[in-house]
Amino acid sequence: MAFLSNGLEGWVKEGLRGQRGNLSIHLEAILVNFTSDSPTIISGTHNPSQSASNGNDENFLVVRGDTNLADRYGLEILWFYEHYRSR
């Protein structure tokens, strides 16, 4: 994560503190068949884990068949990948 210190010119270098040597990105979205006519988007606070399914107060939204929204999610996921790939 980057923070501004003194306006738009003051971007601080992204840090790895607490990341165990890697920059972790937490994007809570799953996109299935997003290039097809019947994509499925799963998005929300629910992580695919045992504790999220059985103990935590989590939620998610499932959207089926909305190709416009799937395109937007797909582009956002690809943007994140491309932006952080070289780091």
All heavy atoms as an XYZ file, in Angstrom:
689
protein
N       0.839     -1.151      0.000
C       0.000      0.000      0.000
C       0.896      1.229      0.000
O       1.905      1.280      0.670
C      -0.903     -0.006      1.235
C      -1.831      1.163      1.277
S      -2.882      1.188      2.749
C      -3.947     -0.163      2.380
N       0.523      2.231     -0.732
C       1.287      3.473     -0.774
C       0.454      4.578     -0.138
O      -0.761      4.613     -0.280
C       1.633      3.821     -2.211
N       1.123      5.475      0.581
C       0.452      6.579      1.250
C       1.037      7.900      0.774
O       2.221      7.983      0.447
C       0.636      6.484      2.768
C      -0.030      5.292      3.372
C       0.693      4.158      3.663
C      -1.387      5.304      3.641
C       0.092      3.057      4.222
C      -1.992      4.200      4.199
C      -1.261      3.085      4.492
N       0.209      8.930      0.744
C       0.691     10.266      0.422
C       1.215     10.930      1.679
O       0.587     10.887      2.721
C      -0.453     11.123     -0.151
C      -1.013     10.684     -1.490
C      -2.206     11.531     -1.868
C       0.046     10.765     -2.558
N       2.383     11.556      1.574
C       2.906     12.283      2.728
C       2.743     13.788      2.560
O       2.452     14.499      3.508
C       4.376     11.928      2.966
O       5.142     12.299      1.834
N       2.951     14.310      1.372
C       2.865     15.750      1.119
C       2.198     16.018     -0.226
O       2.832     16.507     -1.144
C       4.252     16.390      1.123
C       4.909     16.339      2.459
O       4.268     16.632      3.462
N       6.179     15.963      2.496
N       0.958     15.695     -0.382
C       0.282     15.952     -1.648
C       0.588     14.896     -2.678
O       1.219     13.880     -2.411
N       0.156     15.122     -3.883
C       0.274     14.127     -4.947
C       1.715     13.821     -5.329
O       2.003     12.773     -5.865
C      -0.505     14.569     -6.182
C      -2.009     14.623     -6.008
C      -2.671     15.160     -7.263
C      -2.570     13.258     -5.662
N       2.636     14.734     -5.053
C       4.031     14.490     -5.397
C       4.727     13.613     -4.364
O       5.837     13.165     -4.582
C       4.806     15.816     -5.493
C       4.251     16.792     -6.499
C       3.052     17.563     -5.942
O       2.933     17.720     -4.726
O       2.215     17.988     -6.760
N       4.090     13.348     -3.231
C       4.760     12.686     -2.125
C       4.471     11.214     -1.977
O       4.315     10.729     -0.863
N       4.400     10.467     -3.048
C       4.176      9.022     -2.925
C       5.332      8.383     -2.196
O       6.487      8.626     -2.497
C       4.021      8.360     -4.301
C       2.716      8.639     -4.946
C       2.489      9.546     -5.936
C       1.469      8.026     -4.668
N       1.171      9.542     -6.278
C       0.503      8.608     -5.514
C       1.054      7.046     -3.771
C      -0.817      8.247     -5.504
C      -0.276      6.681     -3.769
C      -1.187      7.277     -4.623
N       5.025      7.581     -1.227
C       6.037      6.876     -0.453
C       6.229      5.497     -1.085
O       5.282      4.885     -1.563
C       5.590      6.752      1.018
C       6.570      5.931      1.830
C       5.426      8.133      1.625
N       7.450      5.021     -1.086
C       7.732      3.703     -1.644
C       6.893      2.633     -0.936
O       6.734      2.655      0.279
C       9.214      3.374     -1.490
C       9.594      2.065     -2.118
C      11.074      1.786     -1.954
C      11.395      0.446     -2.560
N      12.756      0.033     -2.321
N       6.367      1.696     -1.713
C       5.586      0.599     -1.147
C       6.475     -0.235     -0.242
O       7.603     -0.559     -0.588
C       5.002     -0.272     -2.258
C       3.981      0.466     -3.085
C       3.580     -0.295     -4.324
O       4.160     -1.357     -4.585
O       2.699      0.189     -5.027
N       5.963     -0.584      0.923
C       6.749     -1.332      1.881
C       6.332     -2.789      1.955
O       5.225     -3.158      1.582
N       7.233     -3.605      2.430
C       6.970     -5.035      2.585
C       6.839     -5.434      4.049
O       6.763     -6.615      4.355
C       8.078     -5.854      1.922
C       8.257     -5.643      0.426
C       9.441     -6.460     -0.075
C       7.003     -6.025     -0.328
N       6.803     -4.464      4.968
C       6.721     -4.782      6.385
C       5.479     -5.622      6.670
O       4.380     -5.291      6.258
C       6.665     -3.491      7.200
C       6.774     -3.754      8.687
C       6.787     -2.478      9.465
N       5.470     -1.863      9.380
C       5.234     -0.585      9.618
N       6.211      0.210      9.938
N       4.020     -0.102      9.526
N       5.670     -6.748      7.329
C       4.561     -7.636      7.653
C       4.134     -8.537      6.509
O       3.166     -9.273      6.617
N       4.845     -8.505      5.390
C       4.456     -9.279      4.216
C       5.284    -10.541      4.017
O       5.135    -11.209      3.026
C       4.559     -8.406      2.953
C       3.687     -7.178      2.983
C       2.219     -7.523      2.936
O       1.817     -8.468      2.266
N       1.401     -6.774      3.644
N       6.182    -10.854      4.926
C       7.034    -12.048      4.839
C       7.828    -12.109      3.534
O       7.929    -13.154      2.893
C       6.207    -13.316      5.011
C       5.540    -13.398      6.363
C       4.798    -14.674      6.529
N       3.998    -14.587      7.748
C       3.174    -15.500      8.129
N       3.017    -16.595      7.433
N       2.476    -15.347      9.223
N       8.315    -10.957      3.101
C       9.163    -10.906      1.918
C       8.430    -10.702      0.613
O       9.036    -10.470     -0.404
N       7.119    -10.787      0.610
C       6.352    -10.592     -0.616
C       5.262     -9.563     -0.374
O       4.718     -9.466      0.710
C       5.687    -11.899     -1.058
C       6.692    -12.958     -1.370
O       7.579    -12.760     -2.178
N       6.580    -14.097     -0.707
N       4.933     -8.813     -1.405
C       3.840     -7.866     -1.322
C       2.542     -8.630     -1.548
O       2.342     -9.226     -2.601
C       4.013     -6.771     -2.377
C       3.002     -5.650     -2.346
C       3.108     -4.882     -1.037
C       3.227     -4.721     -3.513
N       1.694     -8.681     -0.538
C       0.433     -9.422     -0.636
C      -0.692     -8.496     -1.044
O      -0.852     -7.410     -0.487
C       0.076    -10.062      0.707
O       1.021    -11.035      1.038
N      -1.470     -8.919     -2.009
C      -2.638     -8.172     -2.461
C      -3.850     -9.022     -2.133
O      -3.906    -10.201     -2.469
C      -2.588     -7.896     -3.979
C      -1.316     -7.131     -4.323
C      -3.821     -7.163     -4.434
C      -1.178     -5.806     -3.626
N      -4.808     -8.412     -1.502
C      -5.999     -9.142     -1.080
C      -7.190     -8.623     -1.886
O      -7.812     -7.636     -1.534
C      -6.217     -8.915      0.417
C      -7.200     -9.844      1.018
N      -6.833    -11.059      1.544
C      -8.534     -9.744      1.174
C      -7.910    -11.660      2.006
N      -8.939    -10.882      1.801
N      -7.462     -9.267     -2.985
C      -8.570     -8.889     -3.852
C      -9.660     -9.937     -3.691
O      -9.480    -11.082     -4.074
C      -8.101     -8.818     -5.303
C      -9.100     -8.354     -6.335
C      -9.569     -6.933     -6.039
C      -8.485     -8.416     -7.714
N     -10.766     -9.558     -3.095
C     -11.803    -10.544     -2.779
C     -12.814    -10.649     -3.914
O     -13.926    -10.136     -3.843
C     -12.466    -10.173     -1.461
C     -11.493    -10.313     -0.307
C     -12.075     -9.916      1.018
O     -12.999     -9.089      1.062
O     -11.596    -10.452      2.037
N     -12.390    -11.327     -4.951
C     -13.263    -11.555     -6.095
C     -12.825    -12.827     -6.801
O     -11.638    -13.090     -6.958
C     -13.210    -10.377     -7.060
N     -13.797    -13.604     -7.191
C     -13.559    -14.791     -8.013
C     -14.390    -14.603     -9.270
O     -15.575    -14.277     -9.207
C     -13.970    -16.079     -7.274
C     -13.136    -16.258     -6.009
C     -13.839    -17.291     -8.199
C     -13.592    -17.389     -5.119
N     -13.773    -14.809    -10.399
C     -14.435    -14.608    -11.680
C     -14.338    -15.897    -12.474
O     -13.248    -16.399    -12.729
C     -13.730    -13.471    -12.409
C     -14.404    -12.763    -13.537
C     -15.831    -12.377    -13.219
C     -13.600    -11.538    -13.915
N     -15.486    -16.454    -12.828
C     -15.539    -17.729    -13.546
C     -16.128    -17.486    -14.931
O     -17.174    -16.856    -15.070
C     -16.403    -18.755    -12.773
C     -16.449    -20.074    -13.513
C     -15.894    -18.936    -11.353
N     -15.438    -17.968    -15.966
C     -15.913    -17.858    -17.351
C     -16.227    -16.421    -17.750
O     -17.217    -16.164    -18.422
C     -17.140    -18.741    -17.582
C     -16.846    -20.200    -17.401
O     -15.743    -20.663    -17.668
N     -17.824    -20.941    -16.918
N     -15.361    -15.484    -17.378
C     -15.713    -14.091    -17.624
C     -15.658    -13.687    -19.090
O     -16.193    -12.652    -19.451
C     -14.905    -13.140    -16.734
C     -13.588    -12.687    -17.270
C     -13.470    -11.449    -17.867
C     -12.452    -13.457    -17.133
C     -12.252    -10.992    -18.323
C     -11.241    -13.023    -17.577
C     -11.124    -11.782    -18.183
N     -15.089    -14.498    -19.943
C     -15.110    -14.189    -21.379
C     -16.253    -14.890    -22.102
O     -16.373    -14.777    -23.311
C     -13.773    -14.578    -22.029
O     -13.546    -15.978    -21.833
C     -12.627    -13.772    -21.447
N     -17.102    -15.591    -21.365
C     -18.220    -16.308    -21.988
C     -19.497    -15.474    -21.910
O     -19.511    -14.371    -21.373
C     -18.441    -17.655    -21.289
O     -19.057    -17.440    -20.034
N     -20.583    -16.018    -22.440
C     -21.886    -15.354    -22.366
C     -22.571    -15.564    -21.020
O     -23.612    -14.969    -20.765
C     -22.814    -15.871    -23.472
C     -22.360    -15.421    -24.849
O     -21.678    -14.370    -24.936
O     -22.685    -16.110    -25.826
N     -22.001    -16.435    -20.175
C     -22.611    -16.693    -18.869
C     -21.551    -16.688    -17.766
O     -21.275    -17.715    -17.151
C     -23.363    -18.019    -18.891
O     -22.484    -19.065    -19.263
N     -20.965    -15.515    -17.497
C     -19.946    -15.435    -16.450
C     -20.558    -15.497    -15.057
O     -21.755    -15.243    -14.879
C     -19.314    -14.062    -16.684
C     -20.426    -13.251    -17.261
C     -21.221    -14.209    -18.103
N     -19.737    -15.833    -14.075
C     -20.149    -15.810    -12.673
C     -19.118    -15.000    -11.892
O     -17.917    -15.239    -12.016
C     -20.233    -17.230    -12.088
O     -21.203    -17.974    -12.843
C     -20.655    -17.203    -10.636
N     -19.615    -14.055    -11.099
C     -18.776    -13.212    -10.253
C     -19.118    -13.540     -8.808
O     -20.296    -13.571     -8.442
C     -19.052    -11.719    -10.501
C     -18.889    -11.380    -11.975
C     -18.165    -10.846     -9.619
C     -19.594    -10.112    -12.376
N     -18.107    -13.790     -8.002
C     -18.294    -13.990     -6.565
C     -17.418    -12.943     -5.884
O     -16.206    -12.925     -6.070
C     -17.887    -15.408     -6.127
C     -18.663    -16.453     -6.921
C     -18.107    -15.577     -4.629
C     -18.152    -17.863     -6.756
N     -18.042    -12.054     -5.118
C     -17.317    -10.960     -4.506
C     -17.890    -10.662     -3.127
O     -19.085    -10.823     -2.897
C     -17.426     -9.713     -5.397
O     -16.681     -8.651     -4.874
N     -17.042    -10.233     -2.218
C     -17.485     -9.883     -0.875
C     -16.376    -10.054      0.125
O     -15.212    -10.141     -0.230
N     -16.726    -10.132      1.398
C     -15.709    -10.260      2.449
C     -15.349    -11.705      2.749
O     -14.403    -11.961      3.475
C     -16.193     -9.606      3.757
O     -17.354    -10.293      4.229
C     -16.497     -8.144      3.564
N     -16.093    -12.636      2.218
C     -15.868    -14.059      2.491
C     -14.604    -14.537      1.783
O     -14.451    -14.381      0.584
C     -17.067    -14.875      2.008
C     -17.007    -16.308      2.423
N     -16.253    -17.230      1.755
C     -17.608    -16.965      3.439
C     -16.397    -18.417      2.327
N     -17.215    -18.273      3.352
N     -13.688    -15.112      2.547
C     -12.494    -15.726      1.993
C     -12.744    -17.228      1.881
O     -13.407    -17.805      2.731
C     -11.292    -15.489      2.909
C     -10.952    -14.031      3.021
O     -10.750    -13.367      2.020
N     -10.901    -13.522      4.234
N     -12.220    -17.860      0.849
C     -12.406    -19.308      0.738
C     -11.555    -20.037      1.775
O     -10.464    -20.513      1.472
C     -11.986    -19.622     -0.699
C     -11.148    -18.477     -1.128
C     -11.542    -17.295     -0.312
N     -12.051    -20.071      3.008
C     -11.326    -20.738      4.082
C     -12.315    -21.385      5.045
O     -13.492    -21.046      5.074
C     -10.455    -19.743      4.847
O     -11.259    -18.847      5.585
N     -11.801    -22.310      5.845
C     -12.620    -23.008      6.834
C     -13.201    -22.034      7.858
O     -14.381    -22.088      8.191
C     -11.778    -24.074      7.529
C     -12.550    -24.997      8.433
C     -13.404    -25.987      7.664
O     -13.246    -26.181      6.471
N     -14.323    -26.608      8.350
N     -12.357    -21.110      8.368
C     -12.837    -20.181      9.396
C     -13.877    -19.213      8.851
O     -14.826    -18.859      9.557
C     -11.666    -19.412     10.007
O     -10.998    -18.664      9.014
N     -13.738    -18.786      7.605
C     -14.731    -17.889      7.013
C     -16.073    -18.598      6.819
O     -17.128    -18.004      7.003
C     -14.235    -17.353      5.674
N     -16.013    -19.873      6.484
C     -17.249    -20.624      6.247
C     -17.940    -21.058      7.532
O     -19.160    -21.181      7.568
C     -16.956    -21.871      5.408
O     -16.498    -21.508      4.134
N     -17.168    -21.295      8.586
C     -17.756    -21.884      9.790
C     -17.770    -20.989     11.023
O     -18.472    -21.309     11.984
C     -17.022    -23.182     10.137
C     -17.216    -24.222      9.078
O     -18.286    -24.336      8.499
N     -16.177    -24.978      8.805
N     -16.993    -19.911     11.053
C     -16.899    -19.167     12.292
C     -17.040    -17.663     12.173
O     -17.614    -17.024     13.040
N     -16.513    -17.082     11.128
C     -16.519    -15.634     10.994
C     -17.848    -15.136     10.440
O     -18.609    -15.874      9.825
C     -15.398    -15.178     10.063
C     -14.033    -15.511     10.597
O     -13.877    -15.835     11.764
N     -13.042    -15.443      9.737
N     -18.097    -13.862     10.652
C     -19.286    -13.228     10.094
C     -18.913    -12.643      8.734
O     -18.463    -11.508      8.630
C     -19.773    -12.131     11.052
C     -21.099    -11.531     10.626
O     -21.784    -12.135      9.790
O     -21.438    -10.452     11.137
N     -19.035    -13.450      7.704
C     -18.609    -13.074      6.358
C     -19.806    -13.056      5.413
O     -20.857    -13.620      5.695
C     -17.575    -14.076      5.826
C     -16.382    -14.297      6.722
C     -15.382    -13.163      6.689
O     -15.478    -12.280      5.804
O     -14.506    -13.159      7.552
N     -19.641    -12.402      4.275
C     -20.698    -12.383      3.265
C     -20.079    -12.392      1.881
O     -18.916    -12.079      1.707
C     -21.598    -11.151      3.448
C     -20.866     -9.859      3.220
O     -20.469     -9.556      2.100
N     -20.652     -9.096      4.279
N     -20.879    -12.773      0.908
C     -20.460    -12.657     -0.478
C     -21.689    -12.539     -1.365
O     -22.802    -12.867     -0.974
C     -19.547    -13.806     -0.924
C     -20.157    -15.170     -0.902
C     -20.802    -15.677     -2.017
C     -20.045    -15.976      0.218
C     -21.341    -16.947     -2.004
C     -20.578    -17.253      0.243
C     -21.230    -17.733     -0.869
N     -21.450    -12.023     -2.545
C     -22.492    -11.797     -3.532
C     -22.135    -12.606     -4.769
O     -20.988    -12.584     -5.220
C     -22.554    -10.301     -3.878
C     -23.515     -9.862     -4.965
C     -24.955    -10.047     -4.490
C     -23.264     -8.407     -5.320
N     -23.114    -13.325     -5.309
C     -22.903    -14.082     -6.537
C     -23.753    -13.440     -7.624
O     -24.962    -13.288     -7.465
C     -23.305    -15.572     -6.365
C     -23.125    -16.318     -7.679
C     -22.496    -16.220     -5.255
N     -23.099    -13.045     -8.716
C     -23.792    -12.438     -9.859
C     -23.553    -13.342    -11.056
O     -22.405    -13.633    -11.403
C     -23.262    -11.015    -10.144
C     -23.977    -10.409    -11.340
C     -23.400    -10.130     -8.920
N     -24.624    -13.761    -11.694
C     -24.513    -14.661    -12.861
C     -25.054    -13.978    -14.110
O     -26.100    -13.334    -14.063
C     -25.294    -15.939    -12.613
C     -24.690    -16.806    -11.538
C     -25.422    -18.143    -11.430
N     -24.769    -18.997    -10.462
C     -25.252    -19.258     -9.259
N     -26.399    -18.748     -8.869
N     -24.588    -20.048     -8.435
N     -24.332    -14.137    -15.211
C     -24.825    -13.712    -16.513
C     -24.669    -12.245    -16.862
O     -25.097    -11.825    -17.925
N     -24.066    -11.440    -16.029
C     -23.891    -10.017    -16.305
C     -22.525     -9.817    -16.971
O     -21.511     -9.643    -16.306
C     -24.000     -9.206    -15.018
C     -24.051     -7.707    -15.257
O     -23.517     -7.244    -16.294
O     -24.621     -7.003    -14.404
N     -22.508     -9.848    -18.297
C     -21.238     -9.774    -19.024
C     -20.569     -8.415    -18.870
O     -19.342     -8.336    -18.828
C     -21.441    -10.088    -20.513
O     -22.419     -9.190    -21.056
C     -21.917    -11.519    -20.715
N     -21.342     -7.348    -18.768
C     -20.764     -6.014    -18.593
C     -20.025     -5.928    -17.258
O     -18.894     -5.463    -17.191
C     -21.861     -4.956    -18.680
C     -21.312     -3.552    -18.681
O     -20.162     -3.314    -19.029
N     -22.145     -2.597    -18.300
N     -20.655     -6.382    -16.193
C     -20.020     -6.357    -14.879
C     -18.819     -7.301    -14.830
O     -17.782     -6.976    -14.250
C     -21.029     -6.724    -13.790
C     -20.554     -6.590    -12.353
C     -20.167     -5.147    -12.035
C     -21.629     -7.078    -11.393
N     -18.930     -8.450    -15.472
C     -17.811     -9.401    -15.512
C     -16.617     -8.789    -16.235
O     -15.469     -8.986    -15.809
C     -18.238    -10.696    -16.193
N     -16.867     -8.050    -17.300
C     -15.774     -7.363    -18.003
C     -15.071     -6.379    -17.077
O     -13.850     -6.288    -17.056
C     -16.297     -6.622    -19.231
C     -16.670     -7.538    -20.366
O     -16.281     -8.723    -20.337
O     -17.357     -7.071    -21.290
N     -15.850     -5.652    -16.296
C     -15.267     -4.667    -15.377
C     -14.445     -5.346    -14.279
O     -13.352     -4.895    -13.953
C     -16.355     -3.792    -14.781
C     -17.017     -2.914    -15.825
C     -18.250     -2.222    -15.280
N     -18.996     -1.582    -16.319
C     -18.794     -0.334    -16.737
N     -17.843      0.386    -16.191
N     -19.529      0.170    -17.698
N     -14.980     -6.420    -13.720
C     -14.222     -7.169    -12.712
C     -12.960     -7.764    -13.328
O     -11.890     -7.740    -12.718
C     -15.075     -8.289    -12.107
C     -15.782     -7.927    -10.836
C     -17.027     -7.316    -10.866
C     -15.225     -8.204     -9.596
C     -17.697     -6.983     -9.698
C     -15.882     -7.874     -8.418
C     -17.117     -7.272     -8.475
O     -17.765     -6.947     -7.321
N     -13.082     -8.318    -14.518
C     -11.933     -8.915    -15.194
C     -10.834     -7.899    -15.449
O      -9.653     -8.171    -15.206
N     -11.205     -6.723    -15.909
C     -10.219     -5.681    -16.149
C      -9.557     -5.233    -14.855
O      -8.351     -4.980    -14.815
C     -10.869     -4.486    -16.849
C     -11.235     -4.712    -18.311
C     -12.013     -3.525    -18.854
C      -9.993     -4.968    -19.144
N     -10.329     -5.123    -13.784
C      -9.765     -4.725    -12.491
C      -8.775     -5.772    -11.979
O      -7.691     -5.434    -11.503
C     -10.883     -4.520    -11.472
C     -10.412     -3.990    -10.154
C      -9.961     -2.535    -10.197
O     -10.098     -1.871    -11.237
O      -9.449     -2.070     -9.163
N      -9.130     -7.045    -12.090
C      -8.232     -8.120    -11.651
C      -6.956     -8.119    -12.490
O      -5.849     -8.232    -11.957
C      -8.950     -9.481    -11.711
C     -10.043     -9.535    -10.628
C      -7.970    -10.628    -11.561
C     -10.988    -10.705    -10.768
N      -7.090     -7.959    -13.794
C      -5.915     -7.924    -14.662
C      -5.059     -6.695    -14.386
O      -3.831     -6.756    -14.444
C      -6.334     -7.975    -16.129
C      -6.925     -9.307    -16.575
C      -7.491     -9.194    -17.985
C      -5.896    -10.420    -16.491
N      -5.695     -5.563    -14.063
C      -4.953     -4.358    -13.724
C      -4.114     -4.593    -12.467
O      -2.942     -4.229    -12.422
C      -5.894     -3.172    -13.514
C      -5.143     -1.917    -13.201
C      -4.633     -1.014    -14.093
C      -4.783     -1.434    -11.906
N      -3.981     -0.012    -13.420
C      -4.057     -0.241    -12.069
C      -5.004     -1.903    -10.611
C      -3.558      0.485    -11.001
C      -4.501     -1.175     -9.545
C      -3.790      0.010     -9.746
N      -4.723     -5.192    -11.434
C      -3.982     -5.489    -10.216
C      -2.806     -6.407    -10.516
O      -1.693     -6.192    -10.041
C      -4.885     -6.167     -9.168
C      -5.501     -5.204     -8.211
C      -6.751     -4.674     -8.471
C      -4.848     -4.831     -7.056
C      -7.333     -3.782     -7.590
C      -5.416     -3.947     -6.171
C      -6.657     -3.414     -6.437
N      -3.046     -7.434    -11.297
C      -1.977     -8.372    -11.637
C      -0.845     -7.654    -12.352
O       0.327     -7.788    -11.990
C      -2.520     -9.496    -12.515
C      -1.429    -10.378    -13.052
C      -0.819    -11.327    -12.241
C      -0.976    -10.234    -14.357
C       0.212    -12.126    -12.725
C       0.052    -11.022    -14.852
C       0.637    -11.965    -14.031
O       1.664    -12.729    -14.502
N      -1.181     -6.885    -13.363
C      -0.166     -6.201    -14.152
C       0.592     -5.165    -13.317
O       1.803     -5.026    -13.433
C      -0.811     -5.534    -15.368
C       0.162     -5.019    -16.384
C       1.009     -6.102    -17.018
O       0.550     -7.250    -17.165
O       2.169     -5.804    -17.363
N      -0.128     -4.470    -12.466
C       0.497     -3.441    -11.646
C       1.506     -4.016    -10.655
O       2.574     -3.451    -10.440
C      -0.576     -2.652    -10.896
C      -0.036     -1.566    -10.031
N       0.462     -0.386    -10.558
C       0.107     -1.476     -8.697
C       0.888      0.385     -9.576
N       0.677     -0.251     -8.433
N       1.167     -5.140    -10.042
C       2.015     -5.713     -8.992
C       2.914     -6.837     -9.468
O       3.740     -7.327     -8.712
C       1.159     -6.188     -7.826
C       0.584     -5.028     -7.058
C      -0.739     -4.647     -7.232
C       1.373     -4.299     -6.174
C      -1.259     -3.555     -6.539
C       0.874     -3.223     -5.491
C      -0.447     -2.858     -5.666
O      -0.958     -1.781     -4.989
N       2.784     -7.281    -10.707
C       3.556     -8.412    -11.229
C       5.055     -8.189    -11.123
O       5.802     -9.075    -10.716
C       3.172     -8.633    -12.689
C       3.949     -9.707    -13.408
C       3.388     -9.915    -14.800
N       3.475     -8.730    -15.603
C       4.439     -8.485    -16.470
N       5.398     -9.367    -16.658
N       4.462     -7.377    -17.170
N       5.519     -7.002    -11.433
C       6.957     -6.749    -11.440
C       7.525     -6.477    -10.071
O       8.730     -6.385     -9.899
C       7.254     -5.548    -12.352
O       6.632     -4.383    -11.831
N       6.676     -6.305     -9.082
C       7.176     -5.990     -7.739
C       7.601     -7.257     -7.072
O       8.057     -7.481     -6.124
C       6.124     -5.237     -6.945
C       5.933     -3.831     -7.508
C       4.685     -3.213     -6.932
N       4.599     -1.801     -7.191
C       4.358     -1.249     -8.369
N       4.196     -2.023     -9.423
N       4.292      0.043     -8.526
